[in-house]
Amino acid sequence: MKDVLDFLHALDLTNLYRHIGVTLMCWLVMFVSVLIDMWDGVQTARVMKEKVDSKGLRRTFAKAGDYWRMMLFGLMFDTLGLLFTWYVLPYMTMIITVGVLIIEFRSVWEHNKRKRSHAAELPGVIANIVKCASEKDALELIKKIKEVQK
């Protein structure tokens, strides 16, 4: 019993606490990045006048599930790293988190490009063309659209 107590006193738990803290922070950052992407995706769909349905939301949760599985592998790798004194941070978890952040940032960037493109104006333009009473009106409207694009 005395040997067990001596062993526990000899352990340096600060490294373990640091690993736990950094790992939890990485998991939180990953979760928040997925939520930001989902929020931005919904906003983009509204701007583009697209239907927001459960299919897109299911894709978000499937993507989060993929990320969590990767993070679990990182956690296992980092847990093994605790056996070495030089392994002072959960490096694999941090690398995977950076990868997730890059992917999610790129997704938000793509949403932003879609929102700002002229494609967002197309539904209104098409509606105006359909409302034209004659072919002459439609051709005149198309001519105006071409002038605006120049």
N, C-alpha and C positions, 0 to 999 in steps of 0.2 A: 504494500500500500504506500509506503514511504517513497518507493521508486516512482510510482505513478504521480504522486504529488510533486516530486522533484522534476519529473519530466514536464508536467503542466506549467510549473513555474519557469522552466527554462525556455518554453515556447515564446516566441515573439509574436504576439497577436496583432500588433499594429499593421503588419503586412496583410494579414487576413482582413482586418477592418478596412484597409485601404482598397483591397480588391473588391470587397462587398460594396463599398460606397461608390466606386467608379463604375462597377457593373450595373448597379441600380440606376445610376445617372445615365448611362448609355442606353439602357432599356427604356427609360423615360423619354429620352431624346428621340429614340426610334419611334416610339408610340406617338409622340406629339407630331413628328414629321409626317407620319401617315395621316393623322387627323387634319393637318394643314393641307395636305394634298387633296384629301376628300372634300374639305370645305371649298377649296379653290376650284375643284372639278365641278361641284354643284353650282358655284357662282358662274363659271364658264358656260355650263349648260343653260342656265337661266338667261345669260346675255345672248347666247346663240339661239334662244327660243327653242331649245331641245327639251324633250321630256326627261325629267329626273325620275328614274325608276329603280326598282330593287336590284336590277341586273348590275348596274354600275356600283351600287353599294356592296353587293356580294363580291364583286371584283376587288374592291378595297379590302374587305375582310380576308379574302383569299390571299391577297398580296401581303397583308399583315401576318397571316399565318406562315407564309413562306419566309418572311423575315424572322419571325420568332423561332422557326426551326433552325435557321442559320445561326441565330444568336445562341441557341442551346448548344450547338456544336462549338461555338466560340467559348461558351461557359465551361464546357467539358475540357477543352484544350487548356483554358486558363486555370482550371482546378488542378490539372496535372502540373501546370507551371508552378503552383504553390510549393511543390516539392523541392524547388531549386531556390537558393537564396538570392540569386541574381535576377529572378523573375519578379520584379517589384510592382508591376502594374498588369492588369488584365489586357495584354496587348492584342490578342485575337478579337476580343469583344470590341475594343476600340477601333480596330481596322474594319470590322464588319459594320459598325455603326457609321463610320465615315462613308463607307460604300453605300449604305442605305440613304444617308443624307444627300449624297451626290445624285442618286437615282431620283429621290423625291424632289430635290431642287430642280432637276432637269424636267420633271413632270410639271411642276408649277410653272416653269419657264415656258414650256410648250402650251400650257393653258393660256398664259398671258399673250403669247403670239397669236393664238386662235382668236382671243377676244379682241385684239387690236387690228386684226386683218380686215380687209374689205369683205371677206366672206360673211362677217356678222351682219352686213347690210343687205345681203342678197335676198333674204325672205321679203323684206319690204320692197325691194326693187322689183322682184318677181310679181308681188301683189299689185304694184302700180302698172306693170305691163299688162297683166290680166284685166285690170280695170279699164284699159284703153278701149274706147268705143269703136275705133276703126284701125285698120292696118297703118294708116298714115300717122295716127296718134302714137302707136307702138313704135314705129320707126323713128319718130321725133324723140321719143323718150330714150330709145337706145342711143341715138346721136348725142343727147345730153349726157348720158352715162359715160360715153367714150370721151367726151370733152373733160369731164371731171377727173377721169383716170389719168389724163395727160398731165 
